[in-house]
């Protein structure tokens, strides 16, 4: 049973985030907070700044203005140690980005062994447990080209979890998958959320957002238009932009 921490400092805090790419202002003063153990979904049309926001949380993209704090780490600090941050924040992308010449097990082990310099035997044990967790037991020796898209994405999830993060970011992780493989990936993410992993998900899977999220944020043109628990936002959206968006896709 998920039990988001209430009354404590948020695990993720975003304040007045601004980001511009050339003449295009992608984030226009976005603010949100995520409690420990909470799962939030960010929905909205393409180009509304959803993926950029996740990349800013993980310091893949620098903010132009505003602040982001994750587990006490100031992401916008110019002296930020990105390795320290990425031990706290795992991210899974739309593309799997697995090393094709490495087995599933080797892909999962690489960062803890080569970046964090952790003991190989301990990492291997953890990696095998994680591959079991994402229902890929028996595929440890398989190469990415021998796996389906859904299986590769689950390897990517296990790879992020092997860093033992406090927060997981999921950026449209089912968008590149065949419809029949979407469910197996969503089941894996649902189990993580139910176990209490703090999750931020950008998704177009509205049924999944309704089922898994503690809170849903609707973004459009670089701003958060409205946010609410899923039952409220999907059943009775207040803003006309939200109603229009949901009317097109539900």
Secondary structure as UniProt FT lines:
FT   STRAND          12..21
FT   TURN            22..23
FT   STRAND          24..34
FT   TURN            36..37
FT   STRAND          39..44
FT   TURN            46..47
FT   HELIX           50..57
FT   TURN            58..59
FT   STRAND          65..70
FT   TURN            71..72
FT   STRAND          73..74
FT   TURN            75..76
FT   TURN            78..79
FT   HELIX           82..88
FT   STRAND          89..92
FT   TURN            100..101
FT   HELIX           104..110
FT   HELIX           111..115
FT   HELIX           120..133
FT   TURN            134..135
FT   TURN            137..138
FT   TURN            140..141
FT   HELIX           144..146
FT   HELIX           149..161
FT   TURN            162..163
FT   STRAND          167..171
FT   TURN            173..176
FT   HELIX           179..194
FT   TURN            195..196
FT   STRAND          198..202
FT   HELIX           206..212
FT   STRAND          215..220
FT   TURN            221..222
FT   STRAND          223..228
FT   HELIX           230..235
FT   HELIX           240..249
//
